[in-house]
């Protein structure tokens, strides 16, 4: 079985990697496309939809606009519901915003950041396509996916994810 397409983390471009990993294609989106979406969302000098330095760190508004360009819509999932209520037959994949450690080199700082990851079904199994992983990790079948999502929601204070 062929391994899923998997972009690895560069700078703070996890939203870009999550989108490309979700669509399983290098270049589904580019940094310049996401930056252009940011400009359309806000004409402020300091754009609230990305990092001040322009290195990424895009917010959900950018992801939602990018998905719309491909005819997809991101639907917010509330952690008060059970993931098993989702009809996965109608879903391309999942985008989660998860807490992650802030590191400088090998030093972990006592700060938490948010990180976008994609999950998608490929060849009858679900894959964690997190760009911080060395390679994609198999989650397994739909039951395993539901347990994975439930665990993620329980770990997060602001537990929510999006599906498209």
PEVENSUL-V271678 format. One record per helix or strand of 2 or more residues. SS is the DSSP state (h for helix, s for strand). FROM is the first residue (numbers start at 1). LEN is the number of residues. If there is no record, write none. Layout:
ss=SS from=FROM len=LEN
ss=SS from=FROM len=LEN
This chain:
ss=h from=14 len=10
ss=h from=31 len=11
ss=h from=60 len=10
ss=s from=75 len=4
ss=h from=83 len=3
ss=h from=88 len=3
ss=s from=93 len=12
ss=s from=107 len=16
ss=s from=125 len=4
ss=s from=137 len=4
ss=h from=142 len=14
ss=s from=160 len=4
